[in-house]
C-alpha cells in the first residue's frame, strides 16, 4: 500500500476531524450552514487522500477492500451533498413542478430533506470494516 507523505497524512487527519466536527455541529443544530461547509471540506480532504493511497500488489482481497473503500468514499460525498442541501435547499427547485397544492415540496421532504444520515451511516460502516480488514490483510501480505 502506498504510504502517504507527511503533508498528505496531515490533510487526511484534518479532513477526518472536520467531518466529525461538521456532522456533530449539524446534528446538534449549531449553525447548520457553516457545519455543512465544514463537513463538505473535510469530506473532500479525506476522500482525496484515501484515493491517493493506492495498492500496487497482487492480493485480490486487498484490491476488493480498496474498491469497497472507494464506494464508502462515494457515500461520504453523497452525504456531504445531501447535508448541504438540507442546509441550503438547492435541490428543492427540482421538485417544484408548478403545482399549487405543494406536492413537490412534500416529495422533496420525503425523498431528499435530511436524508444525509443514511449514506453517512453506510459509509462509516464500510469504512470501519475496510480499515480493520485492510490492516489485517496488509500484515498478512507482508509475511513470507
Secondary structure as GFF3:
##gff-version 3
##sequence-region A 1 144
A	DSSP	alpha_helix	6	27	.	.	.	ID=ss1
A	DSSP	alpha_helix	32	52	.	.	.	ID=ss2
A	DSSP	alpha_helix	60	88	.	.	.	ID=ss3
A	DSSP	three_ten_helix	92	94	.	.	.	ID=ss4
A	DSSP	alpha_helix	103	111	.	.	.	ID=ss5
A	DSSP	alpha_helix	116	142	.	.	.	ID=ss6
###
